[in-house]
Amino acid sequence: MEKMKSLIEKLEKERMLSKGEFLTLLTTISEEDTLFLRERARQTARRHFGNKIYTRGLIEFTNYCKNDCYYCGIRRSNRNVERYRLTKEQIMDCCGQGHGLGFRTFVLQGGEDGTYSDEDIVDLIHRIKADYPDCAITLSIGEKSYESYLKYYQAGADRYLLRHETANEDHYRRLHPENLSLKQRKQCLKNLKEIGFQVGAGFMVGSPYQTTEHLIEDLFFIKELDPEMVGIGPFLPHHETPFAEENKGTMEQTLLFISILRLMLPNALIPSTTALGTVNPLGREQGILSGANVVMPNLSPTIVRKNYELYDNKICTGDEAAECRFCLDGRMKKIGYELAVDRGDYQKAEQHIKKQIY
Ligand code: SAH
């Protein structure tokens, strides 16, 4: 349809659409136009990153969490999960293994676990930076005070992932208990940006009660925040949560949003997530072909992996770090891409253009 093609071209050119235009796009796009959108998004990623895919070594270092998010498998109320914490030495071992495998970014992710004090996190950042000065550190440990974030940044952490989950107040209420608020979540993201982190926002696609209007609000929120990274993946139910019986998000809808986000934020770091690889065996490849440019294989010790199950049937929980790396290597090669041994920092648009000119 010509009208749809021109909408997609407008999105590419202006990097944004109005609410009404997004609604038209999301509710009436045909399969053929979806392929056109995907192609534009893929070309945009190619222009900025070539055929290189950045990798992040994900270390899930604790599954203790004080929060009780209704969607999450490691929520506090789940009594049927074996809780674990990695020691600093175990975390350092993961980094050592990861470095040997070519990872130059480590992502420390966990539940909100008060057992690790700010001093513990700072010490960990110092140790990793001392041993691996060529690596970037990304934290993904939830909502903290401005002062805590500042301490982590000053210690040398480079990036912070904190998905906003949904930008709509009512929807946020339906996914989280009373003590958590969207206002607070957004304030954290603002603080992280102000401090100087490369910041990652994001949301689940197809989460319970989500409407197309909510998703459009997510796009507007992301446009306004202008994050360096955007992580999205399909919602997948976990059997020990209140959402056990809810429908999962689809690969197709997630891919559509990856493409839209790529056109909105051409130089953003957008991962093809594990959840996408869980909903479909070729989901991560499809994510890359739809405009994503990052993969985040797991570096956590195999013995704890199955306990960091945010949703059912999570992939790669039985593999060693090296297996994950080589498996992804092969998967990317098959579709014409290569994993980069690179920190893979966010680069402002001007730097990209300069690179092309000189
Ligand atoms: N405690 C950290 C890390 C959360 S886990 C924080 O609060 O930021 C990382 C992400 O996994 C979450 O932000 C959420 O978007 C996603 N996630 C959690 N449960 C999920 C589920 N059931 N299906 C899909 N994604 C889920």
Boltz pocket constraint, residues with backbone or C-beta under 6 A from the ligand:
constraints:
  - pocket:
      binder: B
      contacts: [[A, 71], [A, 72], [A, 73], [A, 109], [A, 110], [A, 111], [A, 112], [A, 140], [A, 141], [A, 142], [A, 143], [A, 161], [A, 162], [A, 163], [A, 165], [A, 202], [A, 203], [A, 204], [A, 233], [A, 234], [A, 235], [A, 236], [A, 237], [A, 238], [A, 275], [A, 310], [A, 311]]
      max_distance: 6.0
